[in-house]
Amino acid sequence: MLLTHTAPPSPGPATEAIRRLRKESARSLFLSEPGAPTDQADRKTRAKQEVRSREKRRSGVFQNKICLLTIYLVSFTASKVPLLPQVFNDPIHGHMEFHPLLVKIIDTPQFQRLRTSNIRQTGFVTKANDFEIFHRVAHLAGEFVRSLKKNQPELLITDRDILCVEIAGLCHDVGHGPFSHMFDRMFIPKARPDLKGWKGKYKGRKENKHFLYEIVANKQNGIDVDKFDYFARDCHHLGMKNSFDHLRYIKFARVCDVKEKGLQICARDKELSNIYDMFHTRSRLHQKAYQHKPSLSSRRCMITEAFLKANPILKISDALDGNGDVVIDKYTKLTDDIFGEILNSPDSGLDDAKQILNKIISRKIYKHLGMTKRGTEEQVLKSTAKYHVFLDVLLSGFVFQISIIDFGKGKNNPLDDMYFYRKSDINNPFRIPTKQVSDFLLPKNFSEEWIHVYCKDPKNVAVAKKSFRKWCGKNNFLLPPVNNMT
C-alpha cells in the first residue's frame, strides 16, 4: 500500500532581523557588482574587478547554497511560528507525523530510489517496499524515545536526540541492494568474497546516551523497533496472528543503570511472556514466509544464479567500488530494475541469465527435493568429507541452501542479555534465569539448521530424491518424507 502525506500550511514570516540578514547575504553572495569607473584610467581596474567577481560567484555557488539554506532554516527557528511537521497515513500504524528535516531526507534521490524502483525488503514475501518500511521504523523510533523522555526526564533526552533517532530509523537500511537481503547475503558473498562486513562499536554518543543505539538496531538482545515494524507489517499482509504487543513493550520500557554495563533499556518483569511472544513470532515468520521452502527460497537461488552469470557483463558488484559521489551515484542506480534490464537486454552474453529469469516468470522454478535437519556437531563433523563430495555433485545440476531458524542470537537465548525491573524497585535491574521461565514459553532449542536441496532439471527429480534420502541415511540426518514432492 502506498503512503499518503498531507502538507501543512506554510509557516509565517521570519523576524525582521532574519529578513535583513537574508537580503544582505543574497546581495553580498549573488548581486555584488563592481562600481562604475570614474575616468578612463580605471578601465583596467574595473576589468580585473569583474573577473574576480565572476570567479568568486562561480566558485562559491555550493557554499552560497549551503549558506542560504542555513539562513532559511535559522529563519524558521527564530520565527514565532514553528515549522510544522507533515502527516503520513499508514495502514499499519495510522497517522504519523514527521519533522521537516525527515521530509527533506525522504525527498532526496537516494531515498526516492526505494520507491520509484521498488526495492523489496522481503523479496517475494510481500509487496511492501523499503520506502514504506523506513517511514514506519522512523515513526516507532520517535514514539519509543519520546516515551522514555516523558517517563524519565532525568535522562535529559533533547529534541535533537529524538530527531537523530528518527533519522537513524529512517535511514537504517537505505543502502539495500536489489531484492534487499538476497543481494547482500547470497549474491555479494559469492560475487565479491573480498568484501567483509562492518564489525565494531557505535561511536558518537557519550556513555550516558548509549542506550539510544538500542532503539533502532539493538545489538544486545535484538529487541528493537525494526523488528516491531516488520512483525506487525508482515503478519498483517500474510494474515497471521501477531501476539506480540510492541506498544505495550514501549509503554513499560525503562532505562536503568546496569552494573558494569552502563545505561541500558530494560523491560518490566511482567513483560517476559510478551517478549518471548516476539521471538516466537520471528521464528514463525521465518518458517512460513521468509524461508518458505517450495517457492521463495527457490526463486532467491535462481535470481542469485542469474545475477552471478550477468555480473561479468553488467558489472553489478562494481557498484560497491569507489569513493564519495562516484559510488553513491552508481549504487543509487542499482535497484530491482536490474531484473528487467537483464531480461530485455539484446546482449547475447546474458542469454544464460535471461533463461533463468524466464523460468521464474513462467513458474518453472527449481524443484525442491526435500530438506533434512542437521544433527549434532559430532554427526556433522563425521559426515564432513561425504557432505562435501555430495555438494560437489550437486553443483552441476542441483542447488543446496542452509536455512537457519533461531531467535536472533544463534544457539543462545537472547533474553540472557535482557535486564528487567520490578515495579517496587525500578532502579535495580536484574536478569531472569532460564530456569525460572515457564516451559510453555521456552523452545527445546534456540536454533536449528535445515539443508534444502533443489533440482534444476525436472526430469531428474525422482532419481535425485532417492539419492538425497540415501545420503541423509548414511549421515544420520533426518530423512525427508517419502511423498515430499514440493
C-alpha positions in Angstrom: 0.0 0.0 0.0 1.2 3.5 -0.8 1.7 6.0 1.9 0.0 9.3 1.6 1.0 12.6 3.1 -0.6 15.9 3.7 1.4 19.1 3.6 0.6 21.6 6.4 0.0 25.2 5.8 3.3 27.2 5.3 4.7 28.9 8.4 4.5 32.6 9.0 7.2 35.1 8.0 10.5 35.3 9.8 11.5 38.2 12.1 12.7 41.5 10.7 16.3 40.8 11.7 16.3 37.5 9.8 14.8 39.1 6.7 17.5 41.7 6.7 20.2 39.0 7.2 18.8 37.0 4.3 18.7 40.1 2.0 22.2 41.2 2.9 23.6 37.6 2.3 21.9 37.4 -1.0 23.2 40.8 -2.1 26.7 40.0 -1.0 26.8 36.5 -2.5 25.0 36.9 -5.7 24.3 40.6 -6.5 27.6 42.2 -5.8 28.9 44.1 -8.9 32.0 46.4 -9.2 31.4 50.1 -9.1 31.4 52.3 -12.2 34.8 53.7 -13.2 35.4 57.4 -12.5 37.7 58.0 -15.5 39.4 56.3 -18.5 42.4 55.2 -16.3 40.2 52.9 -14.2 39.1 50.6 -17.0 41.9 48.1 -16.3 40.9 48.1 -12.6 37.3 47.6 -13.5 38.1 44.7 -15.8 40.1 43.0 -13.0 37.3 43.5 -10.5 34.8 42.0 -12.9 36.9 38.9 -13.5 37.4 38.4 -9.7 33.7 39.0 -9.1 32.7 36.3 -11.7 35.2 33.8 -10.4 34.1 34.4 -6.9 30.4 33.9 -7.8 31.3 30.8 -9.9 33.5 29.1 -7.3 31.2 29.9 -4.4 27.9 28.6 -5.7 28.0 25.5 -3.5 28.9 27.5 -0.4 26.3 30.0 -1.2 23.6 27.4 -1.4 24.6 26.0 2.0 24.7 29.5 3.5 21.3 30.4 2.2 19.9 27.0 3.3 21.3 27.6 6.8 19.8 31.1 6.8 16.5 29.6 5.7 16.4 27.1 8.5 17.6 29.6 11.1 14.9 32.0 10.0 12.2 29.5 10.8 13.9 28.5 14.0 13.8 32.2 15.1 10.3 32.7 13.8 7.5 32.8 16.3 5.5 30.3 14.2 7.2 26.9 14.4 8.0 24.8 11.3 5.1 22.3 11.2 5.6 18.5 10.6 4.0 16.6 7.7 1.5 13.9 8.3 1.6 10.5 6.6 -1.2 8.0 6.7 -0.1 4.4 7.1 -2.3 1.2 7.0 -0.3 -0.4 9.9 0.4 2.5 12.3 -2.2 5.1 11.3 -1.3 8.8 11.1 2.4 9.5 11.6 4.0 13.0 12.0 7.4 13.7 10.5 9.8 16.5 11.2 10.5 18.7 8.1 14.1 17.5 8.1 12.9 13.9 7.7 10.8 15.0 4.8 13.9 16.7 3.2 15.7 13.4 3.5 12.8 11.5 2.1 12.8 13.8 -1.0 16.4 13.0 -1.9 17.1 10.8 -5.0 18.9 8.2 -2.8 15.8 7.8 -0.7 13.3 8.0 -3.5 15.2 5.2 -5.2 13.5 2.9 -2.7 10.0 3.9 -4.0 10.5 4.6 -7.7 12.4 1.4 -8.3 10.6 -0.6 -5.7 13.4 -2.1 -3.7 11.7 -5.1 -2.0 12.5 -5.6 1.7 11.3 -9.2 1.8 12.0 -10.2 -1.8 8.9 -12.1 -2.9 7.2 -12.5 0.5 5.1 -9.3 0.5 4.7 -6.3 -1.8 6.0 -3.9 0.9 9.0 -2.0 -0.3 11.7 -0.3 1.7 10.3 3.2 1.1 7.2 2.4 3.1 9.1 0.4 5.8 11.5 3.2 6.7 8.7 5.6 7.4 7.3 3.2 9.9 10.6 2.4 11.6 11.3 6.2 12.0 7.8 6.6 13.4 8.2 3.8 16.0 11.7 5.1 16.9 10.3 8.5 17.6 7.5 7.1 19.7 9.9 5.0 21.7 12.4 7.8 22.6 9.5 10.2 23.4 8.1 7.7 25.8 11.5 7.4 27.5 11.8 11.2 27.7 8.3 11.5 29.2 8.7 8.8 31.8 12.3 9.6 32.7 13.1 13.3 32.4 16.4 12.7 34.3 17.8 11.1 31.2 18.0 14.6 29.7 16.8 13.5 26.3 16.7 16.5 24.0 14.7 17.2 20.8 17.9 16.8 18.9 18.3 13.3 20.4 14.8 12.5 19.2 15.4 13.8 15.7 18.7 11.8 15.5 17.0 8.6 16.5 14.2 9.2 14.0 16.8 9.8 11.2 18.5 6.6 12.2 15.2 4.7 11.9 14.5 6.4 8.5 17.9 5.6 7.1 18.8 2.3 8.8 18.6 0.2 5.6 18.7 2.9 2.9 21.7 1.1 1.4 19.8 -2.1 0.5 20.7 -3.5 -2.9 18.3 -5.3 -5.4 15.9 -7.6 -3.6 17.4 -6.5 -0.3 18.8 -9.3 1.8 19.2 -11.7 -1.2 21.7 -9.2 -2.6 23.9 -8.8 0.5 23.6 -12.3 1.9 23.6 -14.5 -1.2 24.9 -12.6 -4.2 27.7 -10.4 -2.7 29.4 -13.2 -0.7 29.8 -15.2 -4.0 30.5 -12.3 -6.4 32.8 -10.3 -4.0 34.3 -12.6 -1.4 36.9 -10.0 -0.8 34.4 -7.7 0.9 33.9 -8.1 4.6 31.0 -6.8 6.7 31.5 -4.0 9.1 32.1 -5.0 12.7 32.6 -2.7 15.6 31.1 -0.5 18.2 28.8 2.5 17.7 30.6 5.8 18.1 29.5 9.4 18.6 27.4 9.3 21.7 28.6 9.6 25.3 28.1 6.7 27.6 25.1 8.4 29.3 23.3 8.4 25.9 24.5 5.0 24.5 21.1 3.5 25.2 19.8 5.4 22.2 21.6 3.0 19.9 19.4 0.2 21.2 16.2 1.7 19.9 16.6 1.1 16.1 19.2 -1.8 16.0 19.7 -3.5 19.3 22.9 -5.5 19.3 22.4 -6.6 23.0 19.3 -8.7 22.6 17.7 -7.9 19.3 14.7 -6.2 20.7 14.3 -3.0 18.6 11.7 -1.0 16.6 12.9 -2.5 13.3 11.5 -5.9 14.4 8.4 -4.3 15.9 7.6 -2.9 12.5 8.2 -5.8 10.2 6.4 -8.2 12.6 3.3 -6.0 12.5 3.6 -5.4 8.8 4.2 -8.9 7.6 1.6 -10.5 9.9 -0.9 -8.0 8.6 -0.2 -8.8 4.9 0.2 -12.6 5.4 -3.0 -13.0 7.5 -1.0 -14.3 10.5 -1.7 -13.5 14.2 0.9 -11.3 15.8 0.7 -12.0 19.6 3.5 -9.5 20.4 2.2 -6.1 21.5 5.0 -3.6 20.7 3.0 -0.6 22.1 2.8 -2.3 25.5 6.6 -3.0 25.4 7.3 0.6 24.6 5.0 1.7 27.4 6.8 -0.3 30.1 10.4 0.1 28.8 12.8 1.9 31.1 16.4 2.9 31.1 18.3 1.5 34.1 21.9 1.6 35.2 23.2 -2.0 34.8 26.2 -2.8 36.9 29.5 -2.7 34.8 27.5 -2.2 31.6 26.1 1.3 32.0 22.6 2.6 31.0 20.5 0.0 29.1 16.9 -0.2 28.1 15.1 -2.7 30.4 11.7 -4.2 30.5 9.1 -4.7 33.2 9.3 -8.2 34.7 5.7 -9.0 33.8 6.6 -8.4 30.1 8.6 -11.6 29.9 5.9 -13.6 28.1 5.2 -10.7 25.7 8.9 -10.6 24.8 9.0 -14.4 24.2 5.9 -14.0 22.0 8.0 -11.6 19.9 10.7 -14.2 19.3 8.2 -16.9 18.6 6.6 -14.6 16.1 10.0 -14.1 14.5 10.6 -17.9 14.1 7.1 -18.5 12.7 7.6 -15.8 10.1 10.9 -17.4 9.0 9.3 -20.8 8.8 6.1 -19.8 7.0 7.3 -16.9 4.9 10.9 -15.7 4.7 12.4 -19.1 4.3 9.4 -20.9 2.8 10.9 -23.9 1.0 8.9 -24.6 -2.2 8.9 -21.2 -3.9 10.6 -18.3 -2.1 14.0 -19.9 -1.5 14.0 -21.5 -4.9 13.4 -18.1 -6.5 16.1 -16.4 -4.5 18.6 -19.1 -5.5 17.6 -18.6 -9.2 17.9 -14.8 -9.1 21.3 -15.1 -7.4 22.5 -17.5 -10.0 21.2 -15.2 -12.8 22.9 -12.2 -11.3 26.2 -14.1 -11.0 26.0 -15.0 -14.6 25.2 -11.5 -15.6 27.8 -9.9 -13.3 30.8 -10.1 -15.7 28.9 -8.1 -18.3 26.8 -5.7 -16.3 29.4 -5.3 -13.5 26.7 -5.4 -10.9 29.1 -5.8 -8.0 31.3 -3.0 -9.2 28.7 -0.6 -7.8 30.3 -1.1 -4.4 33.7 0.2 -5.6 34.7 3.9 -5.5 34.6 6.8 -3.1 32.3 9.6 -2.3 29.9 10.8 -5.0 31.1 8.1 -7.5 30.0 5.1 -5.5 26.8 6.9 -4.4 25.8 7.6 -8.0 26.5 4.0 -9.1 24.7 2.5 -6.2 21.7 4.8 -6.5 21.1 3.3 -9.9 21.4 -0.3 -8.7 17.8 -1.4 -8.0 15.4 -4.2 -8.6 15.1 -2.9 -12.2 18.3 -4.9 -12.9 15.9 -7.9 -13.2 14.2 -6.3 -16.2 17.5 -5.0 -17.6 18.8 -8.5 -17.9 15.6 -9.8 -19.2 15.3 -7.3 -22.0 18.9 -6.9 -22.9 19.9 -7.7 -26.6 23.4 -8.8 -25.4 23.9 -12.4 -26.2 26.3 -12.7 -23.3 23.3 -12.5 -21.0 21.4 -15.4 -22.6 22.1 -17.8 -19.7 20.9 -15.3 -17.1 17.8 -14.5 -19.2 17.0 -18.2 -19.5 16.9 -18.5 -15.7 14.8 -15.4 -15.2 12.4 -16.5 -17.9 11.9 -19.7 -15.9 10.9 -17.7 -12.8 8.4 -15.7 -14.8 6.8 -18.9 -16.3 6.9 -20.5 -12.8 9.4 -23.2 -13.9 11.3 -22.9 -10.7 13.8 -25.4 -9.4 12.1 -28.4 -7.8 12.5 -28.8 -4.1 13.8 -32.4 -3.4 13.4 -32.2 0.3 15.0 -30.9 3.5 16.9 -32.5 6.3 17.6 -31.3 9.8 21.2 -31.1 10.7 22.2 -33.4 13.6 24.6 -32.8 16.4 28.0 -31.2 15.9 29.6 -34.7 16.1 27.4 -36.1 13.3 28.1 -33.1 11.2 31.9 -33.4 11.7 31.8 -37.2 10.9 30.0 -36.6 7.7 32.0 -33.6 6.5 34.0 -35.5 3.9 31.0 -37.2 2.4 29.0 -34.0 2.7 31.5 -32.1 0.5 31.5 -34.9 -2.0 27.8 -34.7 -2.3 27.9 -30.9 -2.7 30.4 -31.2 -5.5 28.0 -33.5 -7.3 25.1 -31.1 -6.7 26.9 -28.1 -8.1 26.4 -29.3 -11.7 22.6 -29.7 -11.7 21.4 -29.0 -8.2 21.3 -26.2 -5.7 21.6 -26.5 -1.9 20.8 -24.0 0.7 21.1 -24.0 4.5 18.2 -22.4 6.3 18.7 -21.2 9.9 15.8 -20.7 12.2 16.6 -19.1 15.5 15.7 -16.3 18.0 18.3 -14.0 16.5 21.3 -15.0 18.7 22.3 -18.3 17.2 22.1 -21.1 19.7 21.8 -18.7 22.6 18.7 -17.3 24.3 18.6 -13.6 23.5 16.9 -12.9 26.8 20.0 -14.0 28.6 21.2 -10.5 27.7 18.0 -8.8 28.7 17.5 -6.9 32.0 14.2 -6.4 33.8 13.0 -4.2 36.7 10.2 -4.6 39.3 7.5 -2.1 39.9 8.6 -1.9 43.6 12.2 -1.4 42.8 12.7 0.4 39.5 16.4 1.2 39.9 17.8 -2.3 40.4 17.8 -4.2 37.1 18.2 -8.0 37.1 18.2 -10.9 34.8 15.6 -13.7 34.8 17.3 -17.1 34.6 16.0 -19.6 32.1 15.2 -22.0 35.0 12.6 -19.5 36.2 10.9 -19.3 32.8 7.8 -21.4 32.1 8.4 -24.4 29.9 5.5 -23.3 27.8 7.5 -20.2 26.7 10.9 -21.8 26.1 11.7 -23.8 23.0 13.7 -27.0 23.2 16.5 -25.4 21.2 17.0 -21.8 20.2 18.4 -22.6 16.8 18.1 -25.2 14.2 19.6 -25.7 10.7 17.8 -27.2 7.7 19.5 -28.3 4.5 17.3 -27.7 1.4 18.2 -29.3 -1.9 16.7 -28.1 -5.3 16.9 -29.9 -8.6 17.4 -27.7 -11.7 16.1 -30.3 -14.2 12.6 -31.6 -13.5 13.4 -34.8 -15.4 15.9 -35.8 -12.7 13.7 -35.2 -9.7 12.7 -38.8 -9.0 16.3 -40.1 -9.1 17.6 -37.1 -7.2 15.2 -37.6 -4.4 16.3 -41.2 -3.9 19.9 -40.2 -3.8 19.2 -37.4 -1.4 17.4 -39.8 1.0 20.2 -42.3 0.7 22.8 -39.6 1.6 20.7 -38.5 4.6 20.5 -42.1 5.9 24.3 -42.6 5.6 25.0 -39.4 7.6 22.3 -40.0 10.3 20.4 -36.9 9.2 16.7 -36.6 9.4 15.1 -38.4 6.5 12.6 -36.3 4.4 9.1 -37.6 3.9 8.8 -40.0 1.0 5.8 -38.1 -0.5 7.6 -34.7 -0.2 7.5 -33.7 -3.9 7.1 -29.9 -3.4 
